Amino acid sequence: MADSSKILLSGEENSEQIKIDTSVLEVILGIAAEKIDGIAGMRGSLKSGLSWVLGRENHGKGVNVKTDEDNKLIADVYVYLESGVNVPKVGMEIQKALKAQLLQMTDLELKSINVHVVGLIFPEDEKDAEENTSELFPEDK
């Protein structure tokens, strides 16, 4: 019985098999998602936060790949979007880009790509930030 976290690819010409861990697919999809205009960031987990503290970058953060009962791939993508973007349009771009990237790199097709918008990131207005800041230890004159 195959491990559920591995995807098994079989060659048509011979009986060779390739096993791909789902975390590899998550990295592929995570990198592709970060390149899409309108995405401010990906949702991380405690594990990705600890990796960041240790100086390692987790490219698969914000992506979860699993298989359904028919062994079809399902991807859940958790993103933060920039404020002012057209959310449905960016969501469709995410789905198209991730589907194309995975097909190109692994010849695997995704049954569905569920895009979860975790939040919106608003640009900081530098003028307001400067007015609202004060010195922690003002110098005595």
Sequence and secondary structure as in RCSB ss.txt:
>XXXX:A:sequence
MADSSKILLSGEENSEQIKIDTSVLEVILGIAAEKIDGIAGMRGSLKSGLSWVLGRENHGKGVNVKTDEDNKLIA
DVYVYLESGVNVPKVGMEIQKALKAQLLQMTDLELKSINVHVVGLIFPEDEKDAEENTSELFPEDK
>XXXX:A:secstr
   TTEEEEE SSSS EEEEEHHHHHHHHHHHHHTSTTEEEE   HHHHHHHHTT   TTTTEEEEE TTS EEE
EEEEEEETTS HHHHHHHHHHHHHHHHHHHH   EEEEEEEEEEEE    HHHHHHH   SS    
